[in-house]
């Protein structure tokens, strides 16, 4: 399913991280906006429809969890993801339980896994658009989007560049 024209808003206070994400997503058919602050993100949300918001856990003005809580309340049809290292585990557990971010993208991320998470979230957004706004809000109040299976991550860890650890991969497959 092509996801042409879907709009993604990416927030990170670090311009270098935004540039990495801009490069990573440049070949995709998504309309991506990149901002460095929560206020810029909220202004964009007020002025144009956004399908998916991807926020770093640490943004300027407020943390990413606070930003996603605000988005959750004001724009319930927007799918919400957070990029996070695991240094804020208490925040992560609390905000996941409240449904503010629907999924966490670990930092550092694996590029292909990052794109797959985005594709999955955009598929959810596209399917929701076929439903009523009330249904969209209900679905987006769900705490978590399904994560990639652990087996996929384990097998993916066996592939580094052009090198493949066949024995390790076989071990994961046989589990």
C-alpha positions in Angstrom: 0.0 0.0 0.0 1.5 3.3 -1.1 1.4 6.0 1.5 1.6 9.0 -0.8 0.7 12.4 0.6 0.7 11.3 4.2 2.1 14.0 6.5 4.7 13.4 9.2 5.8 16.0 11.8 9.2 15.3 13.4 10.4 17.2 16.4 13.9 17.2 17.9 15.8 20.0 19.5 19.0 18.8 17.9 19.4 20.1 14.3 21.9 17.3 13.6 19.3 14.6 14.5 16.7 16.3 12.3 19.2 16.3 9.4 19.8 12.5 10.0 16.1 11.9 9.9 15.6 14.1 6.9 18.2 12.0 5.0 16.7 8.8 6.2 13.2 9.7 5.0 14.1 11.6 1.9 13.3 8.8 -0.6 9.9 8.0 0.9 6.7 9.4 -0.6 5.7 11.2 2.7 5.4 14.9 3.3 7.8 15.4 6.2 8.0 18.5 8.3 11.0 19.0 10.7 10.9 21.4 13.7 13.1 22.0 16.7 10.5 23.0 19.3 7.2 22.1 20.8 5.7 25.6 20.0 6.7 25.1 16.3 5.1 21.7 16.3 1.8 23.0 17.9 1.7 25.9 15.4 2.0 23.4 12.5 -0.7 21.2 13.9 -3.0 24.2 14.2 -2.5 25.1 10.6 -2.4 21.8 8.7 -3.5 18.2 9.0 -0.8 15.9 10.3 -1.1 12.1 10.2 1.8 11.2 12.4 3.9 13.0 14.9 7.4 11.6 15.9 8.9 13.5 18.8 12.2 13.0 20.6 11.7 12.5 24.3 13.8 15.6 25.0 12.4 18.7 23.1 12.8 22.3 23.9 10.2 24.1 26.0 8.7 20.9 27.3 9.7 17.2 27.1 8.4 15.1 24.3 6.0 13.2 26.6 4.4 16.5 27.6 4.1 17.5 24.0 2.5 14.2 23.0 0.1 14.5 25.9 -1.0 17.9 24.6 -1.3 16.4 21.0 -3.3 13.5 22.5 -5.8 15.9 24.0 -6.0 18.5 21.2 -5.6 16.3 18.1 -6.7 12.8 19.0 -6.7 11.5 15.4 -2.9 12.1 15.1 -0.8 8.9 15.6 2.0 9.6 18.2 5.5 8.1 18.4 8.4 9.0 20.7 12.1 8.5 20.1 13.9 7.7 23.3 16.9 6.4 25.0 16.0 4.5 28.1 17.2 7.0 30.6 13.7 8.2 31.4 12.1 4.8 32.2 9.6 6.2 34.8 8.3 8.7 32.3 8.1 6.1 29.6 6.1 3.6 31.6 3.7 6.3 32.9 3.1 7.9 29.5 2.7 4.6 27.7 0.1 3.6 30.2 -1.7 6.9 29.6 -1.5 6.4 25.8 0.4 9.7 25.0 3.0 8.0 22.8 1.6 4.9 21.1 5.0 3.4 20.5 8.6 4.1 21.4 11.4 4.1 18.8 14.6 3.2 20.7 17.6 5.4 20.4 19.9 4.6 18.7 17.6 3.2 16.1 18.2 0.8 13.1 17.3 2.7 10.0 15.2 0.0 8.4 13.4 -0.7 11.6 12.7 3.0 12.0 11.1 3.1 8.6 9.0 0.0 9.2 7.7 1.6 12.4 6.8 4.7 10.5 5.1 2.7 7.7 3.1 0.7 10.3 2.0 3.9 12.0 1.0 5.5 8.7 -1.0 2.4 7.7 -2.9 2.8 10.9 -3.5 6.5 10.2 -4.7 5.7 6.6 -7.1 3.0 7.8 -8.4 5.4 10.5 -9.2 8.1 8.0 -11.8 5.8 6.5 -13.7 6.0 9.8 -15.4 8.7 11.8 -13.4 11.2 13.8 -14.9 9.6 17.0 -13.5 6.2 15.9 -10.2 7.7 15.1 -10.0 9.3 18.6 -11.0 5.9 20.2 -8.3 4.0 18.3 -5.7 6.6 19.1 -6.6 6.5 22.8 -5.2 2.9 22.7 -1.9 2.8 24.6 0.3 1.0 22.2 0.7 0.1 18.6 2.0 -3.4 18.0 5.7 -3.6 18.1 7.9 -5.4 15.6 8.3 -9.0 16.7 11.3 -9.7 18.9 12.3 -12.5 16.5 12.6 -9.9 13.7 14.9 -7.8 15.8 17.0 -10.8 16.8 17.4 -11.9 13.2 18.1 -8.4 12.0 20.9 -8.1 14.6 22.7 -11.0 12.8 23.1 -8.8 9.7 25.7 -6.1 9.9 26.4 -4.4 6.5 27.3 -7.2 4.1 28.2 -9.6 6.9 25.7 -12.2 8.1 26.2 -14.4 11.1 24.4 -17.5 9.8 24.9 -19.6 13.0 23.5 -17.0 15.3 20.6 -16.4 12.9 19.9 -20.2 12.8 19.9 -20.2 16.6 17.2 -17.5 16.7 15.1 -19.2 14.0 15.2 -22.6 15.9 14.0 -21.0 19.1 
